[in-house]
Amino acid sequence: MTMLIGVGCDVIEIVRVQKAIEREAFVERVYAPSEIAYCRSRGKQAAASFAARFAAKEIGRAHVWTPVT
């Protein structure tokens, strides 16, 4: 059983993600096809949507790979 030890906030710069999503290889490696379709449908807010999903994936990855002692 996993215990919640603390609460945090993951912050990412939208501009950084905006540059990264210009590379299709990055987009295809990090996001599922349904996520790509949704984020691209957001128009001017696409980069913010990609960034939010990236931040969520990062915190999930950190949680899975961080041992709880």
N, CA and C atoms as a LAMMPS dump frame, in Angstrom:
ITEM: TIMESTEP
0
ITEM: NUMBER OF ATOMS
207
ITEM: BOX BOUNDS ff ff ff
-5.0000000000000000e+02 5.0000000000000000e+02
-5.0000000000000000e+02 5.0000000000000000e+02
-5.0000000000000000e+02 5.0000000000000000e+02
ITEM: ATOMS id mol type element x y z
1 1 1 N 0.842 -1.18 0
2 1 2 C 0 0 0
3 1 3 C 0.885 1.241 0
4 2 1 N 0.564 2.196 -0.836
5 2 2 C 1.325 3.439 -0.938
6 2 3 C 0.684 4.505 -0.066
7 3 1 N 1.526 5.199 0.677
8 3 2 C 1.03 6.293 1.517
9 3 3 C 1.363 7.625 0.875
10 4 1 N 0.474 8.582 1.04
11 4 2 C 0.738 9.938 0.581
12 4 3 C 1.538 10.625 1.67
13 5 1 N 2.77 10.995 1.35
14 5 2 C 3.649 11.617 2.342
15 5 3 C 3.604 13.13 2.254
16 6 1 N 3.386 13.663 1.088
17 6 2 C 3.369 15.107 0.933
18 6 3 C 2.617 15.512 -0.315
19 7 1 N 2.44 16.799 -0.447
20 7 2 C 1.746 17.353 -1.602
21 7 3 C 2.681 18.345 -2.268
22 8 1 N 2.709 18.334 -3.589
23 8 2 C 3.574 19.254 -4.311
24 8 3 C 2.864 19.845 -5.517
25 9 1 N 3.568 20.723 -6.165
26 9 2 C 3.03 21.37 -7.351
27 9 3 C 4.11 21.325 -8.425
28 10 1 N 3.783 20.773 -9.564
29 10 2 C 4.737 20.677 -10.656
30 10 3 C 4.5 21.856 -11.595
31 11 1 N 5.534 22.644 -11.82
32 11 2 C 5.425 23.828 -12.667
33 11 3 C 6.305 23.631 -13.894
34 12 1 N 5.774 23.972 -15.05
35 12 2 C 6.538 23.864 -16.288
36 12 3 C 6.262 25.103 -17.139
37 13 1 N 7.271 25.537 -17.851
38 13 2 C 7.117 26.713 -18.705
39 13 3 C 6.436 26.309 -20.01
40 14 1 N 5.358 26.988 -20.316
41 14 2 C 4.61 26.694 -21.537
42 14 3 C 5.481 26.946 -22.763
43 15 1 N 6.301 27.98 -22.727
44 15 2 C 7.173 28.297 -23.87
45 15 3 C 8.13 27.138 -24.146
46 16 1 N 8.626 26.505 -23.096
47 16 2 C 9.539 25.372 -23.262
48 16 3 C 8.837 24.213 -23.958
49 17 1 N 7.616 23.934 -23.557
50 17 2 C 6.851 22.862 -24.182
51 17 3 C 6.472 23.25 -25.606
52 18 1 N 6.155 24.516 -25.815
53 18 2 C 5.793 24.984 -27.159
54 18 3 C 6.938 24.724 -28.139
55 19 1 N 8.165 24.955 -27.708
56 19 2 C 9.317 24.674 -28.572
57 19 3 C 9.471 23.178 -28.803
58 20 1 N 9.245 22.394 -27.752
59 20 2 C 9.408 20.94 -27.861
60 20 3 C 8.372 20.321 -28.797
61 21 1 N 7.139 20.827 -28.766
62 21 2 C 6.092 20.22 -29.595
63 21 3 C 6.225 20.576 -31.068
64 22 1 N 7.158 21.445 -31.382
65 22 2 C 7.452 21.706 -32.799
66 22 3 C 8.136 20.499 -33.435
67 23 1 N 8.71 19.647 -32.6
68 23 2 C 9.351 18.414 -33.081
69 23 3 C 8.344 17.266 -32.978
70 24 1 N 7.897 16.781 -34.102
71 24 2 C 6.873 15.734 -34.14
72 24 3 C 7.327 14.474 -33.407
73 25 1 N 8.623 14.175 -33.46
74 25 2 C 9.133 12.989 -32.772
75 25 3 C 8.894 13.088 -31.263
76 26 1 N 9.063 14.275 -30.708
77 26 2 C 8.807 14.475 -29.279
78 26 3 C 7.332 14.24 -28.969
79 27 1 N 6.471 14.824 -29.771
80 27 2 C 5.024 14.701 -29.549
81 27 3 C 4.608 13.238 -29.584
82 28 1 N 5.057 12.511 -30.577
83 28 2 C 4.661 11.112 -30.724
84 28 3 C 5.243 10.225 -29.635
85 29 1 N 6.415 10.592 -29.108
86 29 2 C 7.046 9.8 -28.055
87 29 3 C 6.375 10.014 -26.698
88 30 1 N 5.894 11.226 -26.446
89 30 2 C 5.4 11.579 -25.114
90 30 3 C 3.883 11.442 -24.978
91 31 1 N 3.136 11.721 -26.03
92 31 2 C 1.678 11.795 -25.931
93 31 3 C 0.99 10.689 -26.718
94 32 1 N -0.151 10.265 -26.214
95 32 2 C -0.996 9.289 -26.915
96 32 3 C -1.718 10 -28.061
97 33 1 N -2.105 9.266 -29.096
98 33 2 C -2.816 9.895 -30.219
99 33 3 C -4.045 10.7 -29.796
100 34 1 N -4.802 10.203 -28.825
101 34 2 C -5.983 10.942 -28.374
102 34 3 C -5.594 12.246 -27.67
103 35 1 N -4.47 12.245 -26.95
104 35 2 C -3.995 13.474 -26.305
105 35 3 C -3.551 14.494 -27.349
106 36 1 N -2.871 14.016 -28.37
107 36 2 C -2.399 14.904 -29.438
108 36 3 C -3.594 15.562 -30.125
109 37 1 N -4.598 14.76 -30.457
110 37 2 C -5.787 15.293 -31.132
111 37 3 C -6.486 16.334 -30.253
112 38 1 N -6.637 16.026 -28.965
113 38 2 C -7.308 16.964 -28.063
114 38 3 C -6.512 18.265 -27.947
115 39 1 N -5.226 18.154 -27.662
116 39 2 C -4.412 19.358 -27.458
117 39 3 C -4.381 20.227 -28.714
118 40 1 N -4.249 19.603 -29.875
119 40 2 C -4.22 20.375 -31.124
120 40 3 C -5.566 21.029 -31.415
121 41 1 N -6.64 20.443 -30.917
122 41 2 C -7.961 21.031 -31.138
123 41 3 C -8.185 22.283 -30.291
124 42 1 N -7.293 22.558 -29.362
125 42 2 C -7.428 23.69 -28.454
126 42 3 C -6.989 25.009 -29.076
127 43 1 N -6.511 24.982 -30.32
128 43 2 C -6.131 26.214 -31.015
129 43 3 C -4.989 26.937 -30.334
130 44 1 N -5.212 28.19 -29.965
131 44 2 C -4.165 29.001 -29.338
132 44 3 C -3.739 28.451 -27.978
133 45 1 N -4.575 27.641 -27.372
134 45 2 C -4.269 27.067 -26.063
135 45 3 C -3.594 25.694 -26.165
136 46 1 N -3.217 25.293 -27.37
137 46 2 C -2.627 23.965 -27.559
138 46 3 C -1.382 23.779 -26.715
139 47 1 N -0.475 24.741 -26.716
140 47 2 C 0.769 24.6 -25.96
141 47 3 C 0.488 24.466 -24.47
142 48 1 N -0.478 25.216 -23.965
143 48 2 C -0.84 25.122 -22.544
144 48 3 C -1.41 23.738 -22.229
145 49 1 N -2.204 23.188 -23.14
146 49 2 C -2.761 21.852 -22.933
147 49 3 C -1.67 20.793 -22.949
148 50 1 N -0.755 20.889 -23.905
149 50 2 C 0.373 19.963 -23.939
150 50 3 C 1.209 20.088 -22.66
151 51 1 N 1.448 21.316 -22.202
152 51 2 C 2.255 21.542 -21
153 51 3 C 1.592 20.947 -19.766
154 52 1 N 0.292 21.129 -19.637
155 52 2 C -0.42 20.582 -18.483
156 52 3 C -0.323 19.059 -18.455
157 53 1 N -0.491 18.448 -19.604
158 53 2 C -0.39 16.99 -19.684
159 53 3 C 1.033 16.522 -19.421
160 54 1 N 2.013 17.281 -19.905
161 54 2 C 3.408 16.921 -19.668
162 54 3 C 3.717 16.973 -18.171
163 55 1 N 3.259 18.023 -17.501
164 55 2 C 3.491 18.159 -16.059
165 55 3 C 2.848 16.992 -15.304
166 56 1 N 1.648 16.609 -15.696
167 56 2 C 0.972 15.485 -15.047
168 56 3 C 1.737 14.183 -15.261
169 57 1 N 2.259 13.988 -16.458
170 57 2 C 3.043 12.79 -16.74
171 57 3 C 4.331 12.777 -15.922
172 58 1 N 4.962 13.923 -15.778
173 58 2 C 6.19 14.025 -15.002
174 58 3 C 5.954 13.665 -13.541
175 59 1 N 4.899 14.165 -12.954
176 59 2 C 4.631 13.859 -11.55
177 59 3 C 4.262 12.389 -11.393
178 60 1 N 3.552 11.843 -12.354
179 60 2 C 3.234 10.417 -12.312
180 60 3 C 4.485 9.571 -12.411
181 61 1 N 5.382 9.959 -13.308
182 61 2 C 6.645 9.237 -13.468
183 61 3 C 7.473 9.332 -12.193
184 62 1 N 7.534 10.494 -11.598
185 62 2 C 8.31 10.686 -10.374
186 62 3 C 7.725 9.842 -9.246
187 63 1 N 6.409 9.763 -9.171
188 63 2 C 5.766 8.987 -8.116
189 63 3 C 6.05 7.499 -8.283
190 64 1 N 5.983 7.021 -9.491
191 64 2 C 6.204 5.584 -9.75
192 64 3 C 7.653 5.201 -9.465
193 65 1 N 8.593 6.063 -9.813
194 65 2 C 10.003 5.717 -9.692
195 65 3 C 10.651 6.156 -8.384
196 66 1 N 9.911 6.815 -7.508
197 66 2 C 10.465 7.249 -6.236
198 66 3 C 10.115 6.249 -5.159
199 67 1 N 11.111 5.587 -4.577
200 67 2 C 10.795 4.618 -3.528
201 67 3 C 10.293 5.301 -2.26
202 68 1 N 9.346 4.689 -1.632
203 68 2 C 8.811 5.192 -0.36
204 68 3 C 9.431 4.366 0.75
205 69 1 N 10.112 5.037 1.662
206 69 2 C 10.769 4.286 2.753
207 69 3 C 10.12 4.562 4.08
